[in-house]
Amino acid sequence: MQPPKGYCIYCGKKANSKEHLYAAWLEAYVPHLLPYRIHFSSENIIDFRKRVIVTGPVKKSIKPGSVNSHRLKIVCRECNGGWMGKLQERAKPHIIKLLQNDWSISSPESRNSIAAWATMFVMNVEFKDRKTVCISTADRAYLMKNGAAPRNWGVAIGIYNGSTNVGFSHVPLKIIEHEKEGSLECWDKSATDVSFQAQYTVFIVGSLIFLTFSARHNHYQLFNLFHDICHQYDLYICTESSNVPSGIPLTIHNDDGANEISKSFLPPGQRKLLRNLV
Protein backbone atom coordinates (compact mmCIF):
# COMPACT_ATOMS: atom_id res chain seq x y z
CA MET A 1 0.00 0.00 0.00
CA GLN A 2 1.34 3.41 -0.97
CA PRO A 3 1.56 5.90 1.93
CA PRO A 4 -0.48 9.11 1.51
CA LYS A 5 1.30 12.10 0.07
CA GLY A 6 2.75 14.32 2.79
CA TYR A 7 3.61 11.45 5.12
CA CYS A 8 6.88 9.60 5.71
CA ILE A 9 7.10 6.57 3.44
CA TYR A 10 8.80 4.57 6.21
CA CYS A 11 7.11 5.34 9.55
CA GLY A 12 3.93 7.13 8.48
CA LYS A 13 4.57 10.36 10.40
CA LYS A 14 4.30 13.78 8.76
CA ALA A 15 6.93 14.19 6.03
CA ASN A 16 8.76 17.28 7.31
CA SER A 17 12.20 16.56 5.81
CA LYS A 18 13.60 16.32 2.29
CA GLU A 19 15.81 13.44 1.19
CA HIS A 20 18.51 13.87 -1.45
CA LEU A 21 18.36 11.29 -4.22
CA TYR A 22 22.17 11.42 -4.28
CA ALA A 23 23.67 12.02 -0.82
CA ALA A 24 25.87 15.08 -0.29
CA TRP A 25 28.95 12.93 0.40
CA LEU A 26 28.72 11.60 -3.18
CA GLU A 27 29.30 15.11 -4.57
CA ALA A 28 32.97 14.39 -5.33
CA TYR A 29 31.94 11.39 -7.43
CA VAL A 30 28.72 12.77 -8.90
CA PRO A 31 29.54 16.31 -10.08
CA HIS A 32 26.85 18.70 -11.26
CA LEU A 33 25.87 17.97 -14.81
CA LEU A 34 23.02 19.53 -16.76
CA PRO A 35 21.09 22.38 -15.06
CA TYR A 36 17.85 20.44 -15.56
CA ARG A 37 16.44 16.96 -14.97
CA ILE A 38 14.75 14.79 -17.58
CA HIS A 39 12.37 12.16 -16.24
CA PHE A 40 10.73 9.37 -18.23
CA SER A 41 8.08 7.01 -16.86
CA SER A 42 6.05 4.09 -18.18
CA GLU A 43 4.12 1.07 -16.90
CA ASN A 44 4.98 -2.51 -17.84
CA ILE A 45 3.15 -5.82 -17.60
CA ILE A 46 4.79 -9.27 -17.71
CA ASP A 47 2.29 -11.67 -19.29
CA PHE A 48 3.56 -15.21 -18.79
CA ARG A 49 0.58 -16.58 -20.69
CA LYS A 50 1.70 -14.87 -23.88
CA ARG A 51 5.42 -14.81 -22.98
CA VAL A 52 5.65 -11.07 -23.54
CA ILE A 53 6.18 -7.85 -21.62
CA VAL A 54 3.67 -5.15 -22.51
CA THR A 55 5.32 -1.74 -22.23
CA GLY A 56 3.05 1.25 -21.66
CA PRO A 57 3.46 4.70 -23.22
CA VAL A 58 6.55 6.62 -22.13
CA LYS A 59 5.91 9.97 -20.45
CA LYS A 60 8.61 12.65 -20.40
CA SER A 61 9.03 15.65 -18.11
CA ILE A 62 11.79 18.27 -17.80
CA LYS A 63 12.37 20.16 -14.53
CA PRO A 64 15.02 22.72 -13.45
CA GLY A 65 17.91 21.72 -11.18
CA SER A 66 20.60 19.07 -11.57
CA VAL A 67 19.96 15.45 -10.56
CA ASN A 68 22.23 15.58 -7.52
CA SER A 69 20.49 18.69 -6.18
CA HIS A 70 17.08 17.05 -6.34
CA ARG A 71 15.32 16.28 -3.07
CA LEU A 72 12.03 14.56 -2.32
CA LYS A 73 9.83 15.47 0.64
CA ILE A 74 8.96 11.88 1.50
CA VAL A 75 10.47 11.31 4.97
CA CYS A 76 10.29 12.71 8.49
CA ARG A 77 13.15 14.29 10.43
CA GLU A 78 13.30 11.36 12.84
CA CYS A 79 13.88 8.82 10.06
CA ASN A 80 16.14 11.05 7.97
CA GLY A 81 18.38 12.02 10.88
CA GLY A 82 18.10 8.65 12.62
CA TRP A 83 18.27 5.20 11.09
CA MET A 84 18.61 6.51 7.51
CA GLY A 85 21.66 8.58 8.45
CA LYS A 86 23.20 5.61 10.27
CA LEU A 87 22.61 3.38 7.24
CA GLN A 88 24.32 5.96 5.02
CA GLU A 89 27.31 6.16 7.38
CA ARG A 90 27.70 2.37 7.48
CA ALA A 91 27.66 2.11 3.70
CA LYS A 92 29.71 5.24 2.94
CA PRO A 93 33.26 3.86 3.40
CA HIS A 94 32.49 0.73 1.39
CA ILE A 95 30.92 2.64 -1.53
CA ILE A 96 33.78 5.14 -1.58
CA LYS A 97 36.22 2.22 -1.81
CA LEU A 98 34.34 0.91 -4.83
CA LEU A 99 34.33 4.36 -6.43
CA GLN A 100 38.11 4.38 -5.95
CA ASN A 101 38.30 0.99 -7.68
CA ASP A 102 38.99 -0.89 -4.45
CA TRP A 103 36.84 -4.03 -4.58
CA SER A 104 37.83 -5.51 -1.23
CA ILE A 105 34.19 -5.90 -0.19
CA SER A 106 34.09 -9.64 0.43
CA SER A 107 33.00 -9.40 4.08
CA PRO A 108 29.28 -9.85 4.85
CA GLU A 109 29.29 -6.47 6.62
CA SER A 110 30.47 -4.57 3.55
CA ARG A 111 28.19 -6.41 1.14
CA ASN A 112 25.14 -6.04 3.37
CA SER A 113 25.82 -2.35 3.97
CA ILE A 114 26.07 -1.66 0.24
CA ALA A 115 22.94 -3.71 -0.47
CA ALA A 116 20.99 -1.82 2.21
CA TRP A 117 22.12 1.55 0.81
CA ALA A 118 21.12 0.59 -2.75
CA THR A 119 17.77 -0.67 -1.47
CA MET A 120 17.08 2.62 0.32
CA PHE A 121 18.06 4.57 -2.82
CA VAL A 122 15.52 2.64 -4.89
CA MET A 123 12.79 2.88 -2.23
CA ASN A 124 13.25 6.65 -2.26
CA VAL A 125 13.70 7.21 -5.98
CA GLU A 126 10.52 5.39 -7.01
CA PHE A 127 8.53 8.14 -5.28
CA LYS A 128 9.76 10.55 -7.92
CA ASP A 129 6.72 9.30 -9.82
CA ARG A 130 4.02 8.01 -7.47
CA LYS A 131 2.18 6.30 -10.32
CA THR A 132 5.05 3.80 -10.56
CA VAL A 133 5.45 3.04 -6.83
CA CYS A 134 5.42 -0.73 -6.32
CA ILE A 135 7.66 -1.60 -3.33
CA SER A 136 5.60 -2.87 -0.41
CA THR A 137 5.12 -1.21 2.96
CA ALA A 138 6.47 -4.43 4.51
CA ASP A 139 9.77 -4.06 2.61
CA ARG A 140 10.20 -0.46 3.73
CA ALA A 141 9.40 -1.45 7.33
CA TYR A 142 11.97 -4.27 7.14
CA LEU A 143 14.68 -1.89 5.96
CA MET A 144 13.80 0.62 8.69
CA LYS A 145 13.81 -2.03 11.45
CA ASN A 146 16.80 -4.11 10.37
CA GLY A 147 18.96 -1.73 8.35
CA ALA A 148 19.27 -4.46 5.72
CA ALA A 149 17.81 -5.34 2.34
CA PRO A 150 14.76 -7.61 2.64
CA ARG A 151 15.30 -11.23 1.62
CA ASN A 152 13.11 -10.83 -1.45
CA TRP A 153 15.60 -8.34 -2.91
CA GLY A 154 18.61 -8.77 -5.15
CA VAL A 155 21.35 -6.13 -5.44
CA ALA A 156 24.34 -6.30 -7.77
CA ILE A 157 27.12 -3.93 -8.84
CA GLY A 158 29.23 -3.55 -11.96
CA ILE A 159 31.94 -1.26 -13.31
CA TYR A 160 30.84 1.63 -15.52
CA ASN A 161 32.84 4.00 -17.71
CA GLY A 162 30.53 6.06 -19.87
CA SER A 163 29.33 9.55 -20.66
CA THR A 164 27.48 10.32 -17.43
CA ASN A 165 27.97 10.16 -13.66
CA VAL A 166 24.32 9.79 -12.70
CA GLY A 167 21.15 8.24 -14.03
CA PHE A 168 18.51 5.73 -13.12
CA SER A 169 15.85 3.58 -14.76
CA HIS A 170 13.07 2.35 -12.46
CA VAL A 171 10.80 -0.23 -14.09
CA PRO A 172 7.71 -1.39 -12.14
CA LEU A 173 6.11 -4.63 -13.30
CA LYS A 174 2.66 -6.18 -13.20
CA ILE A 175 2.68 -9.95 -13.52
CA ILE A 176 0.03 -12.10 -15.20
CA GLU A 177 0.32 -15.86 -14.89
CA HIS A 178 -1.64 -18.87 -16.06
CA GLU A 179 -3.23 -20.75 -13.16
CA LYS A 180 -2.96 -24.18 -14.76
CA GLU A 181 0.61 -23.92 -15.98
CA GLY A 182 2.55 -26.21 -13.68
CA SER A 183 5.96 -24.68 -14.42
CA LEU A 184 4.93 -21.35 -12.90
CA GLU A 185 4.05 -20.33 -9.36
CA CYS A 186 0.70 -18.57 -9.47
CA TRP A 187 0.98 -16.33 -6.44
CA ASP A 188 -1.34 -13.56 -7.60
CA LYS A 189 -4.29 -14.46 -9.82
CA SER A 190 -5.64 -10.87 -9.84
CA ALA A 191 -2.54 -9.21 -11.24
CA THR A 192 -4.51 -7.24 -13.82
CA ASP A 193 -6.58 -5.56 -11.10
CA VAL A 194 -3.96 -4.69 -8.50
CA SER A 195 -0.87 -2.54 -8.27
CA PHE A 196 2.62 -3.53 -9.38
CA GLN A 197 4.11 -6.66 -7.82
CA ALA A 198 7.77 -6.38 -8.83
CA GLN A 199 10.39 -3.87 -9.93
CA TYR A 200 13.90 -3.65 -11.22
CA THR A 201 15.99 -0.52 -11.09
CA VAL A 202 19.33 0.26 -12.71
CA PHE A 203 21.22 3.34 -11.55
CA ILE A 204 24.64 4.88 -12.06
CA VAL A 205 26.82 6.47 -9.39
CA GLY A 206 30.14 7.66 -10.78
CA SER A 207 32.07 4.59 -11.95
CA LEU A 208 29.50 2.11 -10.61
CA ILE A 209 26.33 0.67 -12.09
CA PHE A 210 23.78 -0.91 -9.74
CA LEU A 211 21.07 -3.43 -10.59
CA THR A 212 18.35 -4.04 -7.99
CA PHE A 213 15.36 -6.35 -8.20
CA SER A 214 12.49 -7.13 -5.85
CA ALA A 215 9.19 -8.99 -5.97
CA ARG A 216 6.43 -9.00 -3.41
CA HIS A 217 6.59 -12.79 -3.30
CA ASN A 218 9.39 -15.25 -3.97
CA HIS A 219 8.79 -15.50 -7.70
CA TYR A 220 11.42 -18.04 -8.65
CA GLN A 221 11.43 -17.36 -12.40
CA LEU A 222 12.19 -13.68 -11.97
CA PHE A 223 14.82 -14.32 -9.29
CA ASN A 224 16.47 -16.87 -11.59
CA LEU A 225 16.39 -14.25 -14.33
CA PHE A 226 18.08 -11.75 -11.98
CA HIS A 227 20.92 -14.22 -11.32
CA ASP A 228 21.26 -15.03 -15.04
CA ILE A 229 21.51 -11.32 -15.87
CA CYS A 230 24.20 -10.81 -13.20
CA HIS A 231 26.19 -13.70 -14.66
CA GLN A 232 25.74 -12.50 -18.24
CA TYR A 233 26.84 -8.93 -17.50
CA ASP A 234 29.52 -9.76 -14.93
CA LEU A 235 27.79 -8.07 -12.00
CA TYR A 236 28.84 -8.65 -8.39
CA ILE A 237 25.86 -9.83 -6.32
CA CYS A 238 26.05 -8.44 -2.80
CA THR A 239 22.72 -9.35 -1.20
CA GLU A 240 23.05 -11.61 1.81
CA SER A 241 20.97 -14.49 0.48
CA SER A 242 22.77 -14.63 -2.87
CA ASN A 243 25.73 -16.73 -3.94
CA VAL A 244 28.41 -14.06 -4.18
CA PRO A 245 30.70 -14.35 -7.22
CA SER A 246 34.39 -14.50 -6.40
CA GLY A 247 36.76 -11.83 -7.57
CA ILE A 248 36.39 -8.37 -9.03
CA PRO A 249 34.09 -7.83 -12.03
CA LEU A 250 36.29 -7.72 -15.12
CA THR A 251 33.83 -6.19 -17.56
CA ILE A 252 33.77 -2.40 -17.90
CA HIS A 253 30.37 -1.29 -19.17
CA ASN A 254 30.13 1.68 -21.52
CA ASP A 255 26.89 3.49 -22.35
CA ASP A 256 25.72 0.67 -24.62
CA GLY A 257 26.38 -1.87 -21.89
CA ALA A 258 24.52 0.23 -19.32
CA ASN A 259 21.55 0.50 -21.67
CA GLU A 260 21.55 -3.26 -22.20
CA ILE A 261 21.49 -3.89 -18.44
CA SER A 262 18.65 -1.41 -17.98
CA LYS A 263 16.54 -3.42 -20.45
CA SER A 264 17.78 -6.87 -19.46
CA PHE A 265 14.52 -8.10 -17.92
CA LEU A 266 12.67 -7.54 -21.20
CA PRO A 267 12.56 -10.05 -24.07
CA PRO A 268 15.10 -9.05 -26.78
CA GLY A 269 12.37 -8.20 -29.28
CA GLN A 270 10.80 -5.66 -26.92
CA ARG A 271 13.84 -3.88 -25.54
CA LYS A 272 13.54 -1.11 -28.10
CA LEU A 273 10.23 -0.15 -26.47
CA LEU A 274 12.00 0.99 -23.30
CA ARG A 275 14.06 4.18 -23.39
CA ASN A 276 17.83 4.08 -22.89
CA LEU A 277 19.33 4.64 -19.44
CA VAL A 278 22.13 6.78 -20.91
Buried (B, 14 or more C-beta within 10 A) or exposed (E): EBBEEEBBBBBEEEBBBEBBBBBEBBEEBBEEBEEEBEBBBBBBBBBBEEEBBBBEEEEEEEEEEBBBBBEBEBBBEBBBEEBBEEBBEBBBEBBBBBBEEEBEBEEEEBBBBBBBBBBBBBBBBBBBBEEBBBBBEEBBBBBBEEBBBBEBBBBBBBBBEBEBBBBBBBBBBBBBBBEEEEEBEBBBEEBEEEBBBBBBBBBBBBBBBBBBBBBBBEBEBBBEBBBEBBEEBBBBBBBBEBEBBEEBBEEEBEBEBBBBBBBBBBEEEBBEBBBBBB
